Amino acid sequence: MTSKSTKHIIIANAPIENGNRGCTALTYSAIILIDNIAQAEHFDYKIYLPDSGMRIPRQTEIDINGKKIPLYPIRHLFIHRNPLALIHYLAHPVAWLKNLKLYKNTTCVLDLGQGDSFADIYGEERFRTIDLIHRECRLLNRPYCFMPQTIGPFNQNDIRKKAIKSLRNAQLVMTRDKQSYEYTTQQLKINDVVSLTDLAFFLPFKPLLFDKSKVNIGLNISALLWNNGYTGKNEFQLTFDYKETIKQILEHLLSLPDTVVHLVAHVVNSEHQIENDYEVCSGLYYQYASERVRLAPLFLSPIEAKNYIAGLDFFIGARMHSTIAAFSSSVPVLPMSYSRKFEGLFCDTLGYNHIVNMRNTTAEDAIAMIDEAYNNRQSIKQQLQRADKETVEPLKAELTKRLSEFINGHN
């Protein structure tokens, strides 16, 4: 039972029942952060997730290392190309009024932007979906903030204008990398922006134990890049054939002594989909049919994925949150970048330069960079441990402080 002092918090653009373990890692981490603040400052809270994938009106919960945190699914007030929501509201107008009251009584709204979707690189439709919560908050005069995320780029002028409006009306704007900070402050001319780090650094983990007589290498494969992007026309402008290069990398890793390669899917689904990493990993597993090639399980949560990655000795990945899972558990990692969000976080914010930029390198250079990082993995591990203490922990403390002030600054 909640008291009058209970804080009602909406976390928007935060999928929870979604095969993308990177997106769900952000949602889990935001919930963990809110719970940490609530425990430290002794207040009750209820968390609402609009259109997060949870069935409505069923209440659900997530388990964080044995602690069950209840979650409440709700629908957006505005109908943005969602015929099922429209039909529901037409059939049940009282439900819309109930949602309206809930939104009006919300303490505050935290927007995750699905990590990197407050931009136009994924198209106008994705931006409009992400921006919906900001429009609702402005209509109802509710305080909202941008949680740490990649902001931009905005190459389409009409989308850029809408983005600026949403940013200027936010009470707090946090980016997860310096490139987004500079873009937001210098090009979009937004004031009062703070550069922090990715929420997934708050995600807990317990490393799995693998055979230490072998070198256990994780290879995360992006099905999106494997399928040449959403359009099939290489809209991410990679400078080499990703599919063929991944096969070369796998074969090269198997040529090294005492290695076991774990094919790690970070976007998982049981059906054929263009973004289903598990389908691609499974196909390669059966194609190579070797005891030195292992197929990581279909992870049911981002914590399960991080537990697995944390037990490895070396990691290569194109899904950014799979590489964050490695970085934040001190596993020597070589991210394979297809977007400025990688360089913005790893290079500019964390000072980590072991990264393959797939937009300006060759397949041969990529393999050479893998060899260099692999051969220096012990020193890289020490670098990651120092980065956690000297860079990540202070940024996490500042993020906690800023979010606490924002939540407690509204009733």
C-alpha positions, 0 to 999 in steps of 0.5 A: 500500500502506498502513502501520500508521500509515494513518488509516482515515476514514469520511465518512458522509452524503456522496453522491458519485455523485448529481445534487445538485451541492451535496451532492457539493460537500460530499463533494469538499470534505471529501476535499480538506480531509482530503488537505490535512491529510494532506499537511501532517502527513505521514500516509497515509489511506484514505477510506470512503463508506458508501452514497454511490451508488458501486457496491460492491465496486468501488473508485473515485476522484475527480479534484481538478485532476489529483490522483486520490484513491482512495475505497472504497465500503462498506455500513452495518452496520445495515439501515434499510429497504434490502432490497438490502443485506439480501439481500446480507448474507443471501447473503454473511454474510462481507461483513457480518463484513468490514464489521464489522471495518472499522468497528471499526478505523476511526480516526474517522467524519466526518458531513456530514449531507448539509448540512442533513438532520440535522433533521426538516423533510424528514420522519422517514425522512430523519432516520433515514437520516442518524442511522444512522451515529451509532447505529453509532458508539455501538454500536461505540464509535467516535469521530465528529464532526459536520462543519459543517452545519445542525442542526435544527430538530426539531419532533417530540419523538421525533426531537428526543430522538434528535438530542440523544443523537447530538449529546451522544455526538459528540466534536466538533460543528461548525455552518456557521452561527450560527443552528444554533450558537445552536439547538444550544447554547441549545435542545438544550443541547449543550456544546462546539459550534463555529460555523464555515462551509460546507465548500464554501468549500474547493472549488477553481475555475477560472473559465470565460471568457464574452463580456465585452461582455455582462453574463452573469447566472446564474439557478439554478432549483430544481425542488423549489420549481418543483414546489411542494415534495415534497408539491406543497402548498408545505411550505416556505411560500413567500409567492409563486408560485415558478414564475410569479415565476421567469418574471417574473425571467427576462423582467425580466433580459432587458429589461435592456441587454446581458444574457445569462441563463444557466439554471444547474441545480445538481441534475441528472439525465437523467430526469424527477424532482421535483428535477431542475433541469436539466429545468426549465431545459431547458424554459425554454430552449426556451420562450424560444428566444433567443440571449440565453438560454443553457442551462448544461451538465449538470455532471458534478461540483461543480467543473465547476459552480463553474467555470461560475458563477465566470465569470459577472458576477451570480448569482441562485439558490435552491440554496444551494450554487450561491450559495455557489459564487458567493460563494466566487468573488467573483461578486455573488450574490442567494440566494433563501432557502426555509430558515433555513439561508440566513440562518444562513450568509449573514446571521449568519455571513458578514455578507451581507444581499443575500438574498431571503427567499421566506417573507416577501416578494412577487414584486414586492419580489423583483424590486426586490431583484434590481435593487438588487443588480444595479445595485450589483454592483461594490460587492458584488464588493468586499464579497465579496473583503473577506469572503473575506479577513476572515471566510472564510479565518479560519473555514477555518483554524479548521476545518482546525485543529479537524479536524486535532486530531480526526483525530490525536486517535484511532488 
